Amino acid sequence: MPTLGISGGIASGKSSLAKYLVERWRADHFDADVVARQFLECDAAVRSLVLNQVSSLAYKADGTPDRERLRDVIFGDTTAKEALEAILHPRVRARWMAAIGDPIYAQRMLVVEIPLLFETQAQNVFSRVVVVACSRETQLARLAIRGLMPSLASRMIDSQMPTSQKIALARHVVWNDGDEENLHAQAEELADL
């Protein structure tokens, strides 16, 4: 069975599409964001590197990541963002590459959700790549619902590869400016390809 890479900008609906396809195909799911969070929370070496190379205030007194502060730092300082990516991306990539290489996926589908799939030049590893895209206005509205200030939301969107570039690189595009029913209809078309 093929492996499917799902990418797209923040708040585009990657997770919603992945969830639907995983259920539809009875596939396995690898979420790069979840694994990155696990490294931040549980890996002592990552913690040390982040504190030394990204921000000495990246963790709270109880040892848990200070997500809000870390978000402010990386979306306000390109060097800090690049340092964090250099710490996390190779580790996360090693995990999903190991998953893809597992012999079980000769028989079963694996859906891999990677927001920075193109930025990390991972597109050729997958049988198919889907980009989930929506308008900037939709991204901003969805991020506002998550409680992010418009200025931070804009910085987060601007820090990513433009949607138009991701669309140009993708084999399949799901446009997700509509409701869940519209997303599911597109997912069904995709699932039958």
C-alpha positions as a LaTeX table, in Angstrom:
\begin{tabular}{lrrr}
\hline
Residue & $x$ (\AA) & $y$ (\AA) & $z$ (\AA) \\
\hline
Met1 & 0.00 & 0.00 & 0.00 \\
Pro2 & 1.18 & 3.55 & $-0.58$ \\
Thr3 & 2.11 & 6.08 & 2.05 \\
Leu4 & 0.32 & 9.42 & 1.97 \\
Gly5 & 1.94 & 12.68 & 3.06 \\
Ile6 & $-0.42$ & 15.46 & 4.12 \\
Ser7 & 0.84 & 19.01 & 4.35 \\
Gly8 & $-0.49$ & 22.55 & 4.36 \\
Gly9 & $-0.37$ & 25.78 & 6.29 \\
Ile10 & $-1.37$ & 26.30 & 9.88 \\
Ala11 & $-5.12$ & 26.00 & 10.52 \\
Ser12 & $-5.74$ & 24.71 & 7.00 \\
Gly13 & $-7.42$ & 21.49 & 8.14 \\
Lys14 & $-4.61$ & 18.94 & 7.79 \\
Ser15 & $-5.63$ & 17.07 & 10.93 \\
Ser16 & $-9.28$ & 16.97 & 9.93 \\
Leu17 & $-8.42$ & 15.47 & 6.55 \\
Ala18 & $-5.95$ & 13.03 & 8.09 \\
Lys19 & $-8.50$ & 11.87 & 10.65 \\
Tyr20 & $-11.13$ & 11.29 & 7.98 \\
Leu21 & $-8.77$ & 9.36 & 5.69 \\
Val22 & $-7.38$ & 7.27 & 8.56 \\
Glu23 & $-10.92$ & 6.21 & 9.46 \\
Arg24 & $-11.93$ & 5.70 & 5.83 \\
Trp25 & $-8.92$ & 3.52 & 5.00 \\
Arg26 & $-8.48$ & 2.01 & 8.48 \\
Ala27 & $-4.95$ & 3.34 & 8.13 \\
Asp28 & $-2.31$ & 4.24 & 10.67 \\
His29 & $-1.49$ & 7.87 & 11.37 \\
Phe30 & 1.75 & 9.67 & 12.15 \\
Asp31 & 1.41 & 13.31 & 13.23 \\
Ala32 & 4.73 & 15.17 & 13.11 \\
Asp33 & 3.43 & 17.96 & 15.36 \\
Val34 & 2.45 & 15.48 & 18.08 \\
Val35 & 5.86 & 13.82 & 17.94 \\
Ala36 & 7.62 & 17.21 & 18.07 \\
Arg37 & 5.61 & 18.06 & 21.21 \\
Gln38 & 6.59 & 14.72 & 22.74 \\
Phe39 & 10.27 & 15.49 & 22.15 \\
Leu40 & 9.85 & 18.91 & 23.76 \\
Glu41 & 8.05 & 17.42 & 26.76 \\
Cys42 & 9.93 & 14.19 & 27.37 \\
Asp43 & 13.42 & 14.24 & 25.86 \\
Ala44 & 16.08 & 15.58 & 28.23 \\
Ala45 & 18.59 & 16.16 & 25.41 \\
Val46 & 16.04 & 18.19 & 23.45 \\
Arg47 & 15.18 & 20.18 & 26.57 \\
Ser48 & 18.84 & 21.02 & 27.14 \\
Leu49 & 19.38 & 22.06 & 23.51 \\
Val50 & 16.24 & 24.21 & 23.47 \\
Leu51 & 17.23 & 25.97 & 26.69 \\
Asn52 & 20.75 & 26.61 & 25.38 \\
Gln53 & 20.06 & 27.40 & 21.73 \\
Val54 & 16.51 & 28.76 & 21.55 \\
Ser55 & 15.52 & 30.41 & 24.84 \\
Ser56 & 16.53 & 30.00 & 28.46 \\
Leu57 & 12.86 & 30.69 & 29.29 \\
Ala58 & 11.42 & 27.97 & 27.05 \\
Tyr59 & 10.41 & 25.79 & 30.01 \\
Lys60 & 8.40 & 26.51 & 33.14 \\
Ala61 & 9.70 & 25.93 & 36.65 \\
Asp62 & 7.98 & 22.51 & 36.70 \\
Gly63 & 9.97 & 21.45 & 33.61 \\
Thr64 & 7.12 & 21.56 & 31.12 \\
Pro65 & 7.49 & 23.56 & 27.91 \\
Asp66 & 6.18 & 27.12 & 28.14 \\
Arg67 & 4.38 & 26.94 & 24.81 \\
Glu68 & 3.15 & 30.52 & 24.84 \\
Arg69 & 6.59 & 31.96 & 25.54 \\
Leu70 & 8.25 & 29.59 & 23.09 \\
Arg71 & 5.73 & 30.58 & 20.40 \\
Asp72 & 6.43 & 34.27 & 21.01 \\
Val73 & 10.18 & 33.68 & 20.79 \\
Ile74 & 10.24 & 31.61 & 17.61 \\
Phe75 & 7.74 & 33.76 & 15.73 \\
Gly76 & 9.57 & 36.91 & 16.74 \\
Asp77 & 13.12 & 35.74 & 16.03 \\
Thr78 & 14.05 & 33.88 & 12.84 \\
Thr79 & 17.31 & 32.63 & 14.34 \\
Ala80 & 15.47 & 31.07 & 17.30 \\
Lys81 & 12.93 & 29.46 & 14.96 \\
Glu82 & 15.70 & 27.98 & 12.82 \\
Ala83 & 17.49 & 26.69 & 15.92 \\
Leu84 & 14.33 & 24.96 & 17.17 \\
Glu85 & 13.70 & 23.43 & 13.75 \\
Ala86 & 17.31 & 22.19 & 13.61 \\
Ile87 & 16.79 & 20.47 & 16.96 \\
Leu88 & 13.38 & 18.92 & 16.26 \\
His89 & 13.18 & 18.20 & 12.53 \\
Pro90 & 15.91 & 15.54 & 12.27 \\
Arg91 & 14.48 & 13.68 & 15.27 \\
Val92 & 10.90 & 13.81 & 14.00 \\
Arg93 & 11.99 & 12.85 & 10.49 \\
Ala94 & 13.87 & 9.83 & 11.83 \\
Arg95 & 10.67 & 8.67 & 13.54 \\
Trp96 & 8.40 & 8.93 & 10.51 \\
Met97 & 11.04 & 7.46 & 8.21 \\
Ala98 & 11.26 & 4.48 & 10.57 \\
Ala99 & 7.46 & 4.18 & 10.48 \\
Ile100 & 7.41 & 4.28 & 6.67 \\
Gly101 & 10.13 & 1.61 & 6.55 \\
Asp102 & 8.17 & $-0.74$ & 8.77 \\
Pro103 & 7.29 & $-3.88$ & 6.75 \\
Ile104 & 3.72 & $-3.72$ & 8.02 \\
Tyr105 & 3.07 & $-0.85$ & 5.59 \\
Ala106 & 3.56 & $-3.14$ & 2.64 \\
Gln107 & 0.03 & $-4.28$ & 3.52 \\
Arg108 & $-1.50$ & $-1.23$ & 5.24 \\
Met109 & $-1.77$ & 2.46 & 4.51 \\
Leu110 & 0.17 & 4.98 & 6.56 \\
Val111 & $-0.99$ & 8.62 & 6.61 \\
Val112 & 1.80 & 10.99 & 7.63 \\
Glu113 & 0.83 & 14.53 & 8.60 \\
Ile114 & 3.81 & 16.89 & 8.16 \\
Pro115 & 3.18 & 20.66 & 8.15 \\
Leu116 & 6.69 & 21.38 & 6.82 \\
Leu117 & 6.81 & 18.51 & 4.32 \\
Phe118 & 8.05 & 20.62 & 1.40 \\
Glu119 & 10.29 & 22.81 & 3.54 \\
Thr120 & 12.15 & 19.68 & 4.63 \\
Gln121 & 12.21 & 18.26 & 1.07 \\
Ala122 & 10.32 & 15.15 & 2.12 \\
Gln123 & 7.86 & 14.98 & $-0.78$ \\
Asn124 & 9.71 & 12.28 & $-2.73$ \\
Val125 & 9.49 & 9.82 & 0.17 \\
Phe126 & 5.72 & 9.44 & $-0.23$ \\
Ser127 & 3.62 & 7.64 & $-2.81$ \\
Arg128 & 1.27 & 10.62 & $-2.83$ \\
Val129 & 1.29 & 14.09 & $-1.30$ \\
Val130 & $-1.82$ & 16.11 & $-0.54$ \\
Val131 & $-1.83$ & 19.76 & 0.37 \\
Val132 & $-4.76$ & 21.04 & 2.41 \\
Ala133 & $-5.21$ & 24.72 & 1.69 \\
Cys134 & $-7.53$ & 27.58 & 2.53 \\
Ser135 & $-7.55$ & 31.34 & 2.30 \\
Arg136 & $-5.51$ & 33.48 & 4.66 \\
Glu137 & $-8.76$ & 34.92 & 6.02 \\
Thr138 & $-9.92$ & 31.43 & 6.96 \\
Gln139 & $-6.59$ & 30.67 & 8.63 \\
Leu140 & $-6.80$ & 33.89 & 10.66 \\
Ala141 & $-10.39$ & 33.18 & 11.69 \\
Arg142 & $-9.53$ & 29.64 & 12.79 \\
Leu143 & $-6.48$ & 30.85 & 14.73 \\
Ala144 & $-8.63$ & 33.50 & 16.44 \\
Ile145 & $-10.98$ & 30.73 & 17.58 \\
Arg146 & $-7.91$ & 29.05 & 19.11 \\
Gly147 & $-7.29$ & 32.25 & 21.08 \\
Leu148 & $-4.33$ & 33.64 & 19.15 \\
Met149 & $-3.95$ & 37.38 & 18.72 \\
Pro150 & $-4.16$ & 38.54 & 15.08 \\
Ser151 & $-0.58$ & 39.84 & 15.08 \\
Leu152 & 0.82 & 36.49 & 16.26 \\
Ala153 & $-1.44$ & 34.56 & 13.89 \\
Ser154 & $-0.17$ & 36.65 & 10.97 \\
Arg155 & 3.45 & 36.09 & 11.97 \\
Met156 & 2.84 & 32.35 & 12.18 \\
Ile157 & 1.27 & 32.25 & 8.71 \\
Asp158 & 3.99 & 34.46 & 7.25 \\
Ser159 & 6.73 & 32.22 & 8.67 \\
Gln160 & 5.53 & 29.28 & 6.55 \\
Met161 & 5.99 & 28.55 & 2.87 \\
Pro162 & 3.23 & 30.38 & 0.96 \\
Thr163 & 0.16 & 28.29 & 0.24 \\
Ser164 & 0.51 & 28.97 & $-3.48$ \\
Gln165 & 3.96 & 27.35 & $-3.47$ \\
Lys166 & 2.72 & 24.28 & $-1.62$ \\
Ile167 & $-0.17$ & 23.95 & $-4.06$ \\
Ala168 & 2.24 & 24.14 & $-7.00$ \\
Leu169 & 4.33 & 21.30 & $-5.52$ \\
Ala170 & 1.44 & 19.02 & $-4.60$ \\
Arg171 & $-0.02$ & 16.19 & $-6.63$ \\
His172 & $-3.41$ & 16.64 & $-4.95$ \\
Val173 & $-4.99$ & 19.70 & $-3.33$ \\
Val174 & $-7.93$ & 19.82 & $-0.96$ \\
Trp175 & $-9.39$ & 23.32 & $-0.69$ \\
Asn176 & $-10.79$ & 23.69 & 2.82 \\
Asp177 & $-12.49$ & 27.07 & 3.06 \\
Gly178 & $-15.89$ & 25.43 & 3.48 \\
Asp179 & $-17.56$ & 23.30 & 6.09 \\
Glu180 & $-16.81$ & 19.78 & 7.25 \\
Glu181 & $-19.21$ & 18.27 & 4.73 \\
Asn182 & $-17.27$ & 19.87 & 1.88 \\
Leu183 & $-13.99$ & 18.57 & 3.31 \\
His184 & $-15.40$ & 15.06 & 3.60 \\
Ala185 & $-16.67$ & 15.14 & 0.00 \\
Gln186 & $-13.18$ & 16.03 & $-1.22$ \\
Ala187 & $-11.67$ & 13.39 & 1.04 \\
Glu188 & $-13.95$ & 10.78 & $-0.50$ \\
Glu189 & $-12.78$ & 11.73 & $-3.99$ \\
Leu190 & $-9.20$ & 11.51 & $-2.82$ \\
Ala191 & $-9.76$ & 8.18 & $-1.08$ \\
Asp192 & $-11.02$ & 6.63 & $-4.31$ \\
Leu193 & $-8.02$ & 7.67 & $-6.45$ \\
\hline
\end{tabular}
